[in-house]
Amino acid sequence: MEEENKVKLHGMCASTYSLRVEIALRLKGIPYEYIEEDLSNKSQLLLKYNPVHKKVPVLVHNGKSIAESYIILEYIDETWNSDPRILPEDPYERAKARFWASYIQQQLFEGLSRVVTSHGEAQEKALEEVFERLKVFEGGMKEYLQGGASFTNGESLGLLDILMVVTFGPYKAHEEVLGFKMLDPERNPLLFSWVAAMKEHPVVKEVDPPHDQLVELLQFIKSTSHARSH
């Protein structure tokens, strides 16, 4: 690979944000060098490339850095603009995808984070909110997955697929750590079968972290937040 076309990804294993970018790079067939970061001992390169947030993921292309997973996904799609596209080319379809992408991030992912990091009554309330939002999302996705399509982008994964599979793909780990089902085939049949289909996609299988690693990460987040609240 020529030096000027080199792609490097600073990430962290099992980070949903890093996994989003890894899936996109692999879908596009873009060779990249992966650099694992230890967030308790951040590298000088990470601090140099992302001085504002000092977080992963950071994509470095041609020596230039791009931070924030959602922005990186759009950058990848615009820079390597051959098929498969991550966002639809039609402006209206693209706007709809962005609307639901925002819903996944702001309503579902952040709601799920509250469930993991809260306890007692606060957790029960957060859980009720997530279930209600999943119900709304299930209705919205019926339009996208018409005619039994496996993914929102036809045969390939699109933006919504990527965001959804990294958020709710670890539903078995969620159940083991939290003691209840976040994604239930009876409550959310469409979302459950969609996530199950995405987990079988070859690219997702390549980057899917082991179950034990996901459980360990969730337990760490849960215990850390519990310690802070006391």
Buried (B, 14 or more C-beta within 10 A) or exposed (E): EEEEEBBBBBBBBBBBBBBBBBBBBBBBEBEBEBBEBEEEEBEEBBEEBBEEEEBBBBBBBEEEBBBBBBEBBBBBBEBBEEEBBBBBEEEEBBEBBBEBBEBBBEBBBEBBBBBBBBEEEEBEEBBEBBBEBBEEBBEEBEEBBEEEEBBBBEEBBBBBBBBBBBBBBBBBBBBBBBEEBBBBEEBBEBBBBBBBBBBEBEBBEEBBBEEEEBBBBBBEBBEEBEEEEE
